[in-house]
Structure formats: C-alpha cells, structure tokens
Amino acid sequence: MTNKALFDAKKIIAQIVTDVVNLEDINFTVPEVQTLLDGITVGGHKLQDELIALNQIKAWKFLFSSLEQNSFAVTEDFLLQLHDLVANQEALAWGKFRTGQVTISGTDYLPPKANELVQLWQQLENETKQSLRRLLDKPIHEKVMQIYRIAISLFAQMARTQFFFDGNKRTARMMMSGLLLMYGLPMINVSAKKHLEFNQTMIAYYDNAELQPVIDFMLSCIPEYVKEEYSLRF
C-alpha cells in the first residue's frame, strides 16, 4: 500500500508543485512546472519565483526518495535537510532554525522566541512519535483517522511555531505528507483553488490554536475518488 500511495503522489508532482507555488501567489501553470521538471527554464517569470518553484521540485524529489529508501523521519536532522531544499537562497537562512523573531501577516499572534525553538521541536517530535507508538497494536482501518490527525497536528504546530524565517507552511505540509505516505496513506495536497479558505483557516488557528478546523479543512482537500479508492472514511 505504501508503494501505491507514493506512486500516486509521484505521478502528480507537477500539480503538487504548481499548487504550492500558487498558494505563495506565484502564478506558474502545470505545463510550466512540468517544463521545469524536464530541466528546461521557463520565460516570463521573476528569477525569485522560478527559484521557489525549482526549490519545491528538489524538495519533493528528496522527500519521495527518502520514503523509497525508508529514511524519512520526524527528526530535527531530517527537518533541517528538507528546509535546506525548500528555502535555499530564498529565506534569510535555510537548513537551520531561525535566530530572530518573526511575525505573521494578518494576525496579532506572536510566534515563540528563537531561543525556545530547539526545545519546542523536541517536544513536538516526541509528542508525534509517542502518539504513533500508541497506535502500533491497532488494525490499520482503526488507526487511519488517528494517523491523519497526528500528521495534520504536526503540520499545524510547525506552522504556528514558525521554526524558520520563511518556508514554514511549505516545509510543514511536506512533513505532514511524508508521514502519511510512510504509512501508505494518500498525502494531502492543498489545491490553489482553496487559497482563500486555507489562509482563513490558518489565520484563525494562529489566533485561537483550535486544531479541529484545520483537521476538517485538510481532510476536505482529499478528493472523493481518492477516499473511495483507499476506503477512507472520516
């Protein structure tokens, strides 16, 4: 089942990258991203926008390769490797936790201080692993919803903590999807069509830290045909 979910994800990498960059207000199309995947540059875009798209391609390929090699892990080392690809030459620093304060546009919520980040990640990593261990003895059909909840919680807490100067939601979504694919479950791709709803959901979460609306939104991003194919019932 893991191979099937990963195979399906790899087939739509151009769509995934297109949606990700569109959510960043970068207007690449699927054919343009496919051209980049083929190693050919695309005209008519800012160099910075093309850099972000190319970084996404490299990061998703790294994630898929890590899953194939069973080296994906919810660890600080893997997270920093992933962010090094996601935000390379784009953020103030990449492949390391931020060293200064950041703010989030649209909310008065202030993320934790930089000197708290190592401990906060360790807590989140331990919490995620402990939650997964509690599911070990349960049949897959009983733990599917819990795995999705754990993966989405990982994404949400990473986004709210803002471990990096930039690329937080992009990196967090990849960690969420990597965790799901590791268990043979279809990943969650946020369509560019849900841009406004995604932003509204996240701003509300930053303000009130209520996880359930984020879970509901993320599960709504899984197409019905995928739910049917994988017998997902939420």
N, C-alpha and C positions, 0 to 999 in steps of 0.2 A: 504493500500500500504506500509506503514511503516513496518508492520509485515512481509510482503513478502520480502522486501529488507533486513531486519535484519535476517530473517530466512535463506535467501540465503547466507548471509555473515557468519553466524554461521556454516553453513554446510561446508564451505571451510576454517575453521580456521587453519587446519594443513597446507594447501597450503599457506595461508597468512603468517603464522609464518616462514615457510620454505623460502619463497621469501624474507622476511625481513632480516633474518639472512644471507642468501646467498648474499644479497646486502652489507652485512658487511664482506664479504669474509669468512664466516663461513659455511662450507660445510655439513650441515645437509640435509637429504633427507626427503621427505614427510612421509614415513613409520617410520623414526626415530622420527620425531616430533609427529606423532600420538602416538608412544610409550610413549613419554614424557607426552602427554595429558592424557594417560591412567594411569599415575602415576608411570611409570617404568623407571628407569635410562637406559641410552644408553652408551655402552662402546665405546672406540676408539676415544673419543673427549676430548679436553682440558677442565678442570673444568670451566675456564672462559667462554669458548664458550657455554658450557651447561648452565651456569648461565644466559647468554644473552638470550638463547632460552627459558629458563624457565620464565625469566622476561617478555618476549614477550607474552607467554601464559597467565600469570597472568594479564598483562595489557589489552590484548584483551578481556579476560573474564570480566574484570572490565568495560571496555567500553561498551560491549554488555549488561551487567547487568544494567548499568546506563541508557542506551537507553530504555530498557524494563521498568525501573522504572521512566522514564521521568525526570531523574536527570542529564542527560548530559547537559552541559552548556559551552559556551565560556566565562569562567571567570578565574581569576587567581587561585582561590581556586581549581577548577576542574583541571586546567592545572597542578598544582603542585602535586595534588593527582595522576594524571596519570604518571607524570615523576617519582614520587617516586617508582612506579612499574617498569617502563621502564628501569631505570638506577640503581636500587637498588644494592648496593655493587659493582657496576661496575665503575661509574663515581667518580670524586673527591668529589662530593657532589650530593645528589639526593633529589628531592622534594623541591628544593629551587633554586632561580636564582643564576647564577654564581657570584662569588665575585672577580674575577680577569679577566684579558684579555685573549682572546683565538685567535688563528689563524686558517685558513682553508687551508689544503693542496691543492696545485695546483693553487692557486690564490693569488694575492697581496692584494686583498680586505681585510680590517681590520674591523671586527665587532665592534659595538658600545662599549663604555666603560661600565663597570659593574654598575656604579652609575647612568646610564641612563635607565637601563632595566625596572624598575617599571613603569616609565612614558611611555616608548615605548610600554610596554604591554597594559597599559590602553588606549593608543591611538589606538592600533590595535584592542583591544576588542570593543571600542566604534565605530570605523570605521566599523567593521564587523556587529555589531548589527544595526547600522544605515542603512547600505546597505540592510540588510534583512528586516527591517521595511518598506523600500520604495517599497518592493515587495508584501506587505500584500494584497492589493486590486486586484492584477493581477491573472488571471486564471493560474493554475499550468502549462499548456502547454506553456504559455508565459514566465514564470519565471524560467523554468528548467535550461536554459543556464546560466542565471544570478546567480542562486544558485551554479552551478558548478564553475563559475568564482570567486564568493566570497569565496568558500571553498578552491579553489586552491590558491587564493591570500593569504588566511590565512596561508596555508602551506608554501608558498614561503617566505613570510615575516618573519615567525617564523624561518625558516631555515637560512635566510640571517642575521637575528639579532643574532642568536646563544644565546638564553636565558640561556643555560645550559653549563656546562663544557663538557658534552657528551650526546649522545642520542637525539640530536636536530631534525634531519630529521625523526627519528623513531617516536618521540612524535608528531611532526608536521603532519606527514602523518595520524596518528591516530585521531588527532583533525579534520583534513580535512574530513576523512571518517566518523567520528562521526556526523559532521554537515550534510553531505549528507544523512546518514541513518536517521537522525532525521526528514528529510523532505521526507522520503520514497523513496529516490533515491539510486541506486546501488553505493556502495563505489568504490573507485579507489584502485586497488592493483597493485603495480609495480612489474612485473614479473622479476625474476632473469635473464631471457633471455635479458632483456633490461638494464642490469647493466651498460654497457659502455655508451649507449645513455643517461641514467639517469644522470650519472656522468658528461658527457659533457654538458648536458642541465643545470645542476645546477652550474657548474663552470662558464659557460657563464653568467648565471643570477647573480651570485655573482659579476662578473666583471662589468656588464652593467645595472643591475636592470630592464631589459626589461621583463615584465611579460608574454607577449603573447606566446613566445616559450615554456614556462613552461606549460601554459594552453594547448597548442597544444599537447605537449608530454603527459601530464596527461590524456587528453581525448583519446589519441591513446591507452592508457592502458586498456580501457574498451573494452572487447571482442565484436565482432559484434553481436553475438547471444544475448548478454545482451542488447545491444542497441535496437535490434529488439523487444525483449520481453517487454522492458519498453517504447518502442516507442520514444527513444531518437534520436533527430535529431540536429546535431550541424553544 
